Amino acid sequence: MRDFAAELEQRREAGLYRIRRHMSGPHQPMLTADGDPVLAFCSNDYLGLASHPELVDAATSGLVEHGLGGASSHLICGHHSEHHRLEDRLAAFTRRSGALFFSTGYMANVGVITAIAGKGDTIFSDALNHASIIDGCRLSGAQVNIYPHADTATLAEQLAATDGHKVVVTDGVFSMDGDIAPLRELASLCRQHDALLIVDDAHGFGCVGPQGRGAVLDAGLSEEDVPLVVGTLGKAFGTSGAFVAGPPMLLDYLVQKARSYIYTTAMPPALATASCRSVDLVEHDEHRRGHLARLVNRFRSEAATMGYDLMPSATPIQPIMIGDPHEAMRLSTALEKRGILVTAIRPPTVPKGESRLRVTFSAAHTEDQLDQLLDALRESAPRAVTDRALANV
Ligand SMILES: *Cc1c(COP(=O)(O)O)cnc(C)c1O
């Protein structure tokens, strides 16, 4: 048998060992972690909807009306009218002809990619794509060409050198960097080389584009340009589940072929009830997006002045680049001593040498809470950071 214990020890020594904190109470910026109160800047609840009373109410009335369990898969007898209502609502929200509700974003990516590409086909995948996309590519059996992050010139060469069925897949907003894929260039390359473009905009929906309709719409791209768009409901929407939006023919194909759609129990219908309500909130609450943008702007300008190395991101994902995993852990621990929770993100989630603190903002954060984060960052700044600040003045 393999020496699993030794592998765990190696992980610890490399600064890559991960632990789970025990959180309690509803998800909001002030949390209880392992019994201690902390102010969190690391959740994906970008619009502060995860504990919104209207969503809790919608879920509660959904439970009373429709019961709890999903009871069966969608193709047996689990496809509830509430699921279908959510799909129609998501299609309207994304301005696409249809949507298909999946249990999670992970399953949506694995299901879509394995259905759309297989042996003999070629998938082109951005180097920084989410793990669920990577796993979908691996499982598909297709040839996988990983192009350097957002490098459309290299992708163009790879596409030109490849025959047969081609699929290009990318995050819309990149989950660990917060930047947005060059969607217009990607769409134009795909048109030129007859490739199918799939965009996973898990972090864009709710935050990016007019009324939070996502990065694809914000780039002015239609369903013809980007046939399939994936979104998750567990982030800005504050609920759970995911969807794929696109033309009915392709969605029908997925219903027939996407194994992670077919061979799993449907989500509780009440969750779809709550998600419908959430789409309404996301669509209409411009105030939340405005507040979020103000927090992000102020954080960027003040953290940069302190000498922190930020990344070119205009989204609520604002990583502080550190590099060394031990150093990233040290900063995370120093912040936690000051009551601020920001988790360090280390390999294999990010490339080697690119460990970082992934700071994320929520519309539920107050200006005062941002001040607390900035104070803690000022007091915990590593030497290299304060040196950089001094060199800047
Ligand atoms: C979070 C995430 C997913 C997975 O979504 P879940 O619903 O949490 O499974 C997929 N893609 C990206 C880019 C993500 O950030």
The ligand as an SDF file (V2000), in Angstrom:
LIG
                    3D

 15 15  0  0  0  0  0  0  0  0999 V2000
  -17.0550   27.7750   -8.2450 C   0  0  0  0  0  0  0  0  0  0  0  0
  -16.7970   27.4930   -9.6690 C   0  0  0  0  0  0  0  0  0  0  0  0
  -17.3580   26.3830  -10.2890 C   0  0  0  0  0  0  0  0  0  0  0  0
  -18.0730   25.3230   -9.5040 C   0  0  0  0  0  0  0  0  0  0  0  0
  -19.3460   25.7210   -9.1530 O   0  0  0  0  0  0  0  0  0  0  0  0
  -20.0770   24.9810   -7.9460 P   0  0  0  0  0  0  0  0  0  0  0  0
  -21.5080   25.2830   -8.1380 O   0  0  0  0  0  0  0  0  0  0  0  0
  -19.5010   25.5410   -6.7030 O   0  0  0  0  0  0  0  0  0  0  0  0
  -19.7640   23.5210   -8.0910 O   0  0  0  0  0  0  0  0  0  0  0  0
  -17.1920   26.2450  -11.6440 C   0  0  0  0  0  0  0  0  0  0  0  0
  -16.4680   27.1430  -12.3560 N   0  0  0  0  0  0  0  0  0  0  0  0
  -15.8920   28.2070  -11.7830 C   0  0  0  0  0  0  0  0  0  0  0  0
  -15.1090   29.1550  -12.6230 C   0  0  0  0  0  0  0  0  0  0  0  0
  -16.0250   28.3980  -10.4160 C   0  0  0  0  0  0  0  0  0  0  0  0
  -15.4240   29.4270   -9.8410 O   0  0  0  0  0  0  0  0  0  0  0  0
  1  2  1  0
  2  3  1  0
  2 14  2  0
  3  4  1  0
  3 10  2  0
  4  5  1  0
  5  6  1  0
  6  7  2  0
  6  8  1  0
  6  9  1  0
 10 11  1  0
 11 12  2  0
 12 13  1  0
 12 14  1  0
 14 15  1  0
M  END
$$$$
